[in-house]
Amino acid sequence: MKESILDVLLYLFEHYLTADADLSRDHESLQSGALFEELGRAGFSTAEINKAFEWLDALARQRPMADVPRAGGPVRVFHGAELAKFDADARGFLMFLEQHGILDAGQRELVIDRAMALDQDQVDLDDLKWVVLMVLFNQPGAEAAYAWMENQMFEDDDPETLH
């Protein structure tokens, strides 16, 4: 049986969320009994499925502030639980995304919030990339950033390549 909220989220993301999906609008269809049963058949526990839906609900309710500068703003300082959860690679990747205009400060904070909400002791770089992709997927006007991130995950191994 699969144990991670992130596993459930990735399953939903890969199988159900389409380019025109809206998490806040599609909430009820995602939580339909048929989908819940299918997730159970796929090996996910009821507790993990419920936690994943709660995670998605929180993401759908949160929107970062508008008109936040994309780069050149203050530097984010991680502390306490964040330092324990994110290794240096993950923190550096978030800084890279912000410095290159992929994430703005509000989106960065949303990514951090959603990563902290995962039921994991640590979020490695690969897990963080998936969280970034899911957050960008849910952000109006972030289509180019989403496409860049998707390209990095599925086609490139080099995050330095900006198109």
Secondary structure, DSSP 8 states (H G I E B T S, - for coil): -B--HHHHHHHHHHHT--TT--TTTSHHHHT-HHHHHHHHHTTB-HHHHHHHHHHHHHHHH----TT--SSSS------THHHHHB-HHHHHHHHHHHHTTSS-HHHHHHHHHHHHTSS-S-B-HHHHHHHHHHHHHTSTT-HHHHHHHHHHHHT-S-TT---
